[in-house]
Amino acid sequence: MKFIATLDALEKKVTQISLLNEDILLKLDTESIEHEILTTDAYMLEIDFKLRTLRTVRSEKEGRPHIFKCN
């Protein structure tokens, strides 16, 4: 049960971070922060891969097939 709660919390945090990133980018000159944008994109991709793995583990524990959810 803790595993599922932790996974749900992580998924919510990823959504919050994505929304904050979008808000920040709207307020900044994106040309001057290109490196930061690329770094953030790489980090978010890594987090997404890990979440997909955890979702698969959760589905296997629950005994149901997993369908990947796109963020």
C-alpha positions in Angstrom: 0.0 0.0 0.0 2.9 2.4 0.8 4.3 1.7 -2.7 1.1 2.8 -4.4 0.8 5.9 -2.2 4.4 6.8 -3.0 4.0 6.3 -6.7 0.8 8.4 -6.7 2.6 11.2 -4.8 5.5 11.0 -7.3 3.1 11.3 -10.3 1.5 14.3 -8.7 4.9 16.0 -8.2 5.9 15.4 -11.8 2.7 17.0 -12.9 3.3 20.0 -10.6 6.9 20.4 -11.8 5.8 20.3 -15.4 3.2 23.0 -14.8 5.7 25.1 -12.9 8.2 24.8 -15.7 5.7 25.9 -18.2 4.8 28.9 -16.1 8.5 29.9 -15.6 9.2 29.5 -19.3 6.3 31.9 -20.2 7.9 34.5 -17.9 11.5 34.2 -19.1 13.6 34.8 -22.2 14.0 31.2 -23.3 17.0 31.9 -25.6 19.1 32.8 -22.6 18.3 29.7 -20.7 18.6 27.0 -23.4 21.0 24.8 -21.4 18.7 24.9 -18.4 15.7 23.9 -20.6 17.6 21.0 -22.1 18.8 19.8 -18.7 15.3 20.0 -17.3 13.9 18.1 -20.3 16.5 15.3 -19.8 15.6 15.1 -16.1 11.9 14.9 -16.7 12.5 12.2 -19.3 14.5 10.2 -16.8 11.8 10.6 -14.2 9.1 9.5 -16.7 11.1 6.3 -17.5 11.4 5.5 -13.8 7.7 6.2 -13.3 6.7 3.9 -16.1 8.8 1.2 -14.6 7.2 1.7 -11.2 3.7 1.7 -12.8 4.6 -1.7 -14.4 5.7 -3.1 -11.1 2.4 -1.8 -9.5 0.3 -3.4 -12.2 2.1 -6.7 -11.8 1.6 -6.6 -8.1 -2.1 -5.9 -8.6 -2.3 -8.8 -11.2 -3.4 -6.7 -14.1 -1.8 -5.8 -17.4 -0.3 -2.3 -17.6 -1.2 0.3 -20.2 1.3 3.2 -20.3 -0.2 6.5 -19.4 1.4 9.5 -21.2 2.1 12.5 -19.0 
